[in-house]
Amino acid sequence: MSVEKKYLKTKPICKVKFVAPPELAQTAKKIYLAGDFNDWKYESNVLRKQKNGALATTLDLDTDSEYQYRYVLDGERWENDYDADKYIPNELGVENSVVIV
């Protein structure tokens, strides 16, 4: 699973942990996360190495929403999350990954 969700009981927020698929982590020096939540400015969300060796980042997202996102490898190559909740075509003729919270 490359997206882990933890819903807060006291706020309408979900802590969403985005974990880069291992096959992407092996091919890139740096992986970023771009999406609706950061206006597609991927530089603001770098995935960091976790204790288990995976690359991940966690964001607080509003519940009852859907967010489009993609991984950006080395600032050049855009990739989808293979385990996304669903996919939506974008204006560039490819699909974006979607997380539903």
C-alpha positions as CSV (number, residue, x, y, z in Angstrom):
1,M,0.0,0.0,0.0
2,S,1.5,3.4,-0.9
3,V,-1.1,5.6,0.8
4,E,-1.9,5.3,4.5
5,K,-4.8,7.2,6.0
6,K,-5.3,8.1,9.7
7,Y,-8.5,10.0,10.4
8,L,-8.5,12.4,13.4
9,K,-11.4,12.0,15.8
10,T,-11.4,15.7,16.9
11,K,-11.1,17.4,13.6
12,P,-12.2,16.8,10.0
13,I,-8.6,16.1,9.0
14,C,-7.0,12.9,7.7
15,K,-3.2,12.4,8.0
16,V,-2.3,10.9,4.7
17,K,1.1,9.2,4.3
18,F,2.2,9.0,0.7
19,V,4.8,6.2,0.3
20,A,6.7,6.0,-3.0
21,P,6.4,2.6,-4.7
22,P,9.7,0.7,-4.3
23,E,10.2,0.5,-8.0
24,L,10.1,4.3,-8.2
25,A,12.4,4.7,-5.2
26,Q,15.0,2.5,-6.8
27,T,15.1,4.6,-10.0
28,A,15.3,8.1,-8.5
29,K,17.7,10.1,-6.4
30,K,14.9,12.4,-5.1
31,I,11.2,12.0,-5.2
32,Y,8.7,14.8,-4.7
33,L,4.9,14.9,-4.3
34,A,2.8,17.2,-6.4
35,G,-0.9,17.7,-6.3
36,D,-4.0,19.8,-5.7
37,F,-2.9,20.2,-2.0
38,N,0.3,22.1,-3.0
39,D,-0.9,23.8,-6.3
40,W,1.3,21.2,-8.1
41,K,4.5,22.9,-6.7
42,Y,6.3,19.7,-6.0
43,E,9.4,21.3,-4.4
44,S,7.4,21.9,-1.2
45,N,6.9,18.2,-0.6
46,V,10.0,16.0,-0.7
47,L,9.7,12.4,0.3
48,R,12.1,11.5,3.1
49,K,13.7,8.1,4.0
50,Q,11.8,6.3,6.7
51,K,13.1,3.9,9.3
52,N,12.1,1.0,7.1
53,G,13.9,2.4,4.1
54,A,10.9,3.6,2.2
55,L,10.5,7.2,0.9
56,A,7.4,9.0,2.3
57,T,5.8,12.2,3.3
58,T,2.7,12.9,5.4
59,L,0.1,15.6,4.8
60,D,-2.9,16.8,6.7
61,L,-5.8,16.8,4.2
62,D,-9.5,17.8,4.7
63,T,-11.9,14.9,4.8
64,D,-14.8,14.4,2.4
65,S,-12.5,15.4,-0.4
66,E,-10.6,14.0,-3.4
67,Y,-7.1,15.1,-4.2
68,Q,-5.2,14.6,-7.5
69,Y,-1.5,13.9,-7.2
70,R,1.6,12.5,-8.9
71,Y,5.1,11.7,-7.9
72,V,7.9,13.7,-9.5
73,L,11.3,11.9,-9.8
74,D,14.4,14.0,-9.8
75,G,12.3,17.0,-10.7
76,E,11.9,15.7,-14.3
77,R,9.8,12.6,-14.6
78,W,6.1,12.5,-13.5
79,E,4.7,9.1,-12.3
80,N,1.4,7.9,-11.0
81,D,0.8,6.0,-7.8
82,Y,0.1,2.4,-8.8
83,D,-2.2,1.9,-5.7
84,A,-4.2,5.2,-6.0
85,D,-7.9,5.1,-5.0
86,K,-8.7,6.1,-8.6
87,Y,-7.4,7.9,-11.7
88,I,-8.6,11.0,-13.5
89,P,-7.5,12.2,-17.0
90,N,-5.8,15.6,-17.0
91,E,-5.4,18.3,-19.7
92,L,-2.1,16.8,-20.8
93,G,-3.6,13.6,-22.0
94,V,-2.4,11.4,-19.1
95,E,-4.0,10.4,-15.9
96,N,-3.5,11.7,-12.4
97,S,-3.6,9.6,-9.3
98,V,-6.4,10.4,-6.8
99,V,-6.6,9.9,-3.1
100,I,-10.1,10.0,-1.5
101,V,-10.3,11.1,2.2
